[in-house]
């Protein structure tokens, strides 16, 4: 008999396992995949740490969280500076003076950029925006919207911007400085050696069963421990009794190329709708690898989600929010099972948020 069964070996589950084991609890972790780490899993390909389920860049302004994760790995000083490609043009992200001086050839100063954006906002302003397109133009004007927002957003959601609700874009960050640092957080980087090594270190000395699906025999697994920490999809746990929550999914095409440097940057977003993928990741640039003779790239395709697909991004609209509340009420009535993580709480989490959420939950378990 175990004190705790943890369903899922992603970051949330691994932190819970590590902390409970440290407190002397007997823990069993079961994982349906053939590897630990959930979606932050990295694997070596041609000597390069490849982010199997999409790029993960650690960033936080919480010093305690930064110190916590640094117990398990040394981080490099990678700064996220993505590039946006629209047709045959490249722009710096997020929207900043480097972007504006290229968008408008007669703009050179913050005052001129601010004036141009305000002029475009005023020209296209909608009093009560009814869709994402109207909202985006209200925020940044038509030029930025058409080149850097529209196509990417439509690919991401699989719908025209005129068919998407306005609330999806509450703000679009605009900087009037020549600063390409995507995140404002004080601490950021990539773990040297990849994320899988972090999870493996957390799970040292803990029993882990891979290729083990909780739903193959849920009653047996529930009976194996006094308490359960479940990090899978909350609606699946309740057999979709109120219906399935919605997600967007992502499909990856990963390719080994016989060249040392394909695109010169870790992340290039493709904002033109005619390009089917949303971005290309070149993994070696996350760790400043200049010696490998080959490179590995991943093209990312946003896709509609259906039951059986890997869920990535919760669709946090009003309909799904109301549906999640029904499942949350069922979860709140559980005395033995705790629901955590991105799928268990139907919430998009950055990695620092996952750590903080797990540590806070442990205080009450």
Secondary structure, DSSP 8 states (H G I E B T S, - for coil): -EEEEEE--SHHHHHHHHHHHHTT--EEEE-SSSSSSGGG-EEEETTEEEETTS---EEES-HHHHHHHTTT--B-------EEEETTEEEESSB-HHHHHHH-TT--SHHHHHHHHHHHHHHT--TT--SHHHHHHHHH-HHHIIIIIHHHHHHHHTS-GGGS-GGG-S---B-SSS---S---SEEE-BTT-HHHHHHHHTTTSEEESS--GGGSHHHHHTTEEEEEE-S-HHHHTTTTT----EEEEEEEEEEESSS-SSSSSEEEE--TTSSSSEEEEGGGGGT----SSEEEEEEEEEE--TTS---EE--SHHHHHHHHHHHHHHHT-SSEEE-HHHHTT----HHHHHHHHHHHHHH-
